[in-house]
Amino acid sequence: MPPDGLHRASGDATEGARARLLAAAERLFAERGMAGAGLREITAAAGTNLAAVNYHFGSKEKLLEALFTQRARPIVAERLRLLALCRPGRGRPPMLEQILHAFLRPAFSHGAEFGRLRARLSVESEALYRRILSDTFDASTRTFLDAVVAALPALPRAEVTWRFHFMLGTMVSSMANSGRIQSVSDDAIDPAEPEAVLARLIPFLAAGFRAPLPKPPKPRETAPAPGTRPAARRRRP
């Protein structure tokens, strides 16, 4: 029977391989998406082999799910912890700004690589990506949506949901950090620094949430069918 020390060494090596696979997958999925990063490339970057992927995860899809579970859990927990601290009071920011801070700060504070991965998967249309994002974030996101609705009682829930949708898009775009704004600004602006982003993003979003209700769209005029003449207006007698 192998000595305990040998068991521990074997277990440490196994866990080390799992951690390296997750780290390599995070980087390569963020750079190329799931379809663009092959298992052989991931195992080569991790210094392991395909057998290690099968042993720890079973498939590339399960590897992505495990990565999201591991990296998203602390983000969700931190969001809910900060939300529980939100309360009105003298000297405190308005409730809306507190809620936005609680939602956004953890997203920007848990590594640029995972932020880029989330941004990439958020715009993918495959059912797998949507399910992983939904399983990971939907419950806590609904909690925050409820909090924003409560903070803006003058707005209908549907309108707040629209504005929450725009917030998610802005957050994902900022987390992606594609380099577009650096190019446009001749590198004067760099959204890689979370504090610089949040100092501007929270007031920007709060103003959007508080904007007046939009006017109802005007009804569209139906165009006449091809080959027909518009109906003549009847003259008043």
Stockholm file with secondary structure:
# STOCKHOLM 1.0

chainA/1-237         MPPDGLHRASGDATEGARARLLAAAERLFAERGMAGAGLREITAAAGTNLAAVNYHFGSKEKLLEALFTQRARPIVAERLRLLALCRPGRGRPPMLEQILHAFLRPAFSHGAEFGRLRARLSVESEALYRRILSDTFDASTRTFLDAVVAALPALPRAEVTWRFHFMLGTMVSSMANSGRIQSVSDDAIDPAEPEAVLARLIPFLAAGFRAPLPKPPKPRETAPAPGTRPAARRRRP
#=GR chainA/1-237 SS CCCHHHHHHHHHHHHHHHHHHHHHHHHHHHHHHHHHSCHHHHHHHHTCCHHHHHHHTSSHHHHHHHHHHHHHHHHHHHHHHHHHTCCCCTTSCCHHHHHHHHHHHHHHSSCHHHHHHHHHHHTCCCHHHHHHHHHHHHHHHHHHHHHHHHHCTTSCHHHHHHHHHHHHHHHHHHHHCCSHHHHHTTTSCCTTCHHHHHHHHHHHHHHHHTSCCCCCCCCCCCCCCTTCCCCCCCCCC
#=GC SS_cons         CCCHHHHHHHHHHHHHHHHHHHHHHHHHHHHHHHHHSCHHHHHHHHTCCHHHHHHHTSSHHHHHHHHHHHHHHHHHHHHHHHHHTCCCCTTSCCHHHHHHHHHHHHHHSSCHHHHHHHHHHHTCCCHHHHHHHHHHHHHHHHHHHHHHHHHCTTSCHHHHHHHHHHHHHHHHHHHHCCSHHHHHTTTSCCTTCHHHHHHHHHHHHHHHHTSCCCCCCCCCCCCCCTTCCCCCCCCCC
//
